[in-house]
Amino acid sequence: MRIGGIKYVVSAVLVLALLAVSVGSVAASPADNNGKGPPALSKIVSVHYPKGMEAKGGGKGPPGDKGGKGDGGGKAWYKYGGVHWADSQIPVSYVVNLAGSGDNGLFLDGLKASFQAWEDDAQSYIDFEYGGLFTGVPSSFIGAGSMNGSNEVGWTSLSSSFPGAIAVTATWRYTDTGEIVEVDAAMSSDLPWSQAAIGSGDPNSSTGDPDAYDVQNIMTHEAGHWLLLGDLYTRKAGEQTMYGYGSKGELKKRSLESGDVAGIGQIYPGAVKP
């Protein structure tokens, strides 16, 4: 894995905390994986809340004061605790189920564009690959949750397990190495969704449907969790894609900002993909 030279950007206390629970996340014990992986597995659950709700876990302090890099014009805000994809797992393949989303014909394009935003960063060699459609609910959100060897994005009710949550990402990783085994993302079918047109214009200059959450906006944030960047909750990090709160009509998370770019460049460095 080409992560030599990575500088941890959170304190030692937060790094240890992230290995059990991602920043701004809810703890979840590893479920029975039905013999499909080694016993030394653990699960990290990251929850995306709307503004106005108190997030479970996480810290309010600015990570940039504890090792974040200056970017020439301000702090490069990001949090990372050492969990990563092995090179052999890149490109990271994912499959999608749009059932329960209220798909307007653009949702799949929005999801693909979400992953593409991280691929296009010139400072990183991370790569994603769309693997087609699947049926059912992402495996981490069925009953007590389990693994099935597939990285999945889909919609399901989150109101009982994660009241008020917009989306939740579950990451399975080897406890001893920190290498990711599987990631599943669930978008809340209890909430209204839309997908504004995908264009080349600045997403910060336009507003989506004020009565719904934008698929591309929210999934770009969730894709950051697939790379194990943590949520940020300080006001100064409010423009970053990994800012922990989301809003209806918001589009600004579609594009990466200084901290997002710095973080992904630290985990998967290099302008040339292997």
QUICORNOR-V307773 format. One record per residue. RES is the residue in one small letter. SS is DSSP state (H for helix, E for strand, L for the rest). BURIAL is # if it has 24 or more other C-alpha atoms within 12 Angstrom, else .. Layout:
BEGIN
RES_SS_BURIAL / RES_SS_BURIAL
END
This chain:
BEGIN
m_L_# / r_L_. / i_L_# / g_L_. / g_L_. / i_L_# / k_L_# / y_L_# / v_L_# / v_L_# / s_L_# / a_H_. / v_H_. / l_H_# / v_H_# / l_H_. / a_H_# / l_H_# / l_H_# / a_H_# / v_L_# / s_L_# / v_L_# / g_L_# / s_E_# / v_E_# / a_E_# / a_E_# / s_L_. / p_L_# / a_L_# / d_L_# / n_L_# / n_L_. / g_L_. / k_L_. / g_L_. / p_L_. / p_L_. / a_L_. / l_E_# / s_E_# / k_E_# / i_E_# / v_E_# / s_E_# / v_E_# / h_E_# / y_E_# / p_E_# / k_L_. / g_L_. / m_L_. / e_L_. / a_L_# / k_L_# / g_L_# / g_L_# / g_L_# / k_L_# / g_L_. / p_L_# / p_H_# / g_H_# / d_H_. / k_H_. / g_L_. / g_L_# / k_E_# / g_E_. / d_L_. / g_L_. / g_L_. / g_L_. / k_E_# / a_E_# / w_L_# / y_L_# / k_L_# / y_E_# / g_L_# / g_L_# / v_L_# / h_E_# / w_L_# / a_L_# / d_H_. / s_H_. / q_H_# / i_L_# / p_L_# / v_E_# / s_E_# / y_E_# / v_E_# / v_E_# / n_L_# / l_L_# / a_L_# / g_L_# / s_L_# / g_L_# / d_L_# / n_L_. / g_L_. / l_L_. / f_H_# / l_H_# / d_H_# / g_H_# / l_H_# / k_H_# / a_H_# / s_H_# / f_H_# / q_H_# / a_H_# / w_H_# / e_H_# / d_L_. / d_L_# / a_L_. / q_L_# / s_E_# / y_L_# / i_L_# / d_L_# / f_E_# / e_E_# / y_E_# / g_E_. / g_E_. / l_E_. / f_L_. / t_L_. / g_L_. / v_L_# / p_L_# / s_H_# / s_H_# / f_H_# / i_L_. / g_L_. / a_L_. / g_L_# / s_L_# / m_L_# / n_L_# / g_L_# / s_L_# / n_L_# / e_E_# / v_E_# / g_E_# / w_E_# / t_E_# / s_L_# / l_L_# / s_L_. / s_L_. / s_L_. / f_L_# / p_L_. / g_L_# / a_E_# / i_E_# / a_E_# / v_E_# / t_E_# / a_E_# / t_E_# / w_E_# / r_E_# / y_E_# / t_L_# / d_L_. / t_L_. / g_L_# / e_E_# / i_E_# / v_E_# / e_E_# / v_E_# / d_E_# / a_E_# / a_E_# / m_E_# / s_E_# / s_L_# / d_L_# / l_L_# / p_L_# / w_E_# / s_E_# / q_L_# / a_L_# / a_L_# / i_L_# / g_L_. / s_L_. / g_L_. / d_L_. / p_H_# / n_H_. / s_H_. / s_L_. / t_L_# / g_L_# / d_L_. / p_L_. / d_L_. / a_L_# / y_E_# / d_E_# / v_H_# / q_H_# / n_H_# / i_H_# / m_H_# / t_H_# / h_H_# / e_H_# / a_H_# / g_H_# / h_H_# / w_H_# / l_L_# / l_L_# / l_E_# / g_L_# / d_L_# / l_E_# / y_L_# / t_L_# / r_H_. / k_H_. / a_H_# / g_L_# / e_L_# / q_L_# / t_L_# / m_L_# / y_E_# / g_L_# / y_E_# / g_E_# / s_L_# / k_L_# / g_L_# / e_L_# / l_L_# / k_H_# / k_H_# / r_H_# / s_L_# / l_L_# / e_L_# / s_H_# / g_H_# / d_H_# / v_H_# / a_H_# / g_H_# / i_H_# / g_H_# / q_H_# / i_H_# / y_L_# / p_E_# / g_L_. / a_L_. / v_L_. / k_L_. / p_L_.
END
